[in-house]
């Protein structure tokens, strides 16, 4: 059965999608961008600050659904520039010190709101 997951502790969907969907013990989190849900604005700073906000948004959705970073099995990291990979990876890796998930990371031409990073996440119980 499909269950929509939504929390005010992460940015709301601004289109025809959900923050996350849980189906059969798997949580699919839509790509998260570095928007502070309290202000509705992209956080100030560089790639590290943006990645930290993305990870906070993912944490809020995981928590709302009853999951944690330990349940994450796959991430896809989209970057505006591969030159930002090492700095993004440093912040990202702090959440996955043991048994990190599978991951893909690549640069794209453009991300929503002109941000530097977007991360989608899949977690399994």
Secondary structure as GFF3:
##gff-version 3
##sequence-region A 1 125
A	DSSP	beta_strand	2	5	.	.	.	ID=ss1
A	DSSP	beta_strand	20	23	.	.	.	ID=ss2
A	DSSP	beta_strand	26	33	.	.	.	ID=ss3
A	DSSP	beta_strand	35	36	.	.	.	ID=ss4
A	DSSP	beta_strand	41	42	.	.	.	ID=ss5
A	DSSP	alpha_helix	47	65	.	.	.	ID=ss6
A	DSSP	three_ten_helix	69	71	.	.	.	ID=ss7
A	DSSP	beta_strand	72	79	.	.	.	ID=ss8
A	DSSP	three_ten_helix	82	84	.	.	.	ID=ss9
A	DSSP	alpha_helix	85	93	.	.	.	ID=ss10
A	DSSP	beta_strand	102	107	.	.	.	ID=ss11
A	DSSP	three_ten_helix	112	114	.	.	.	ID=ss12
A	DSSP	beta_strand	117	124	.	.	.	ID=ss13
###
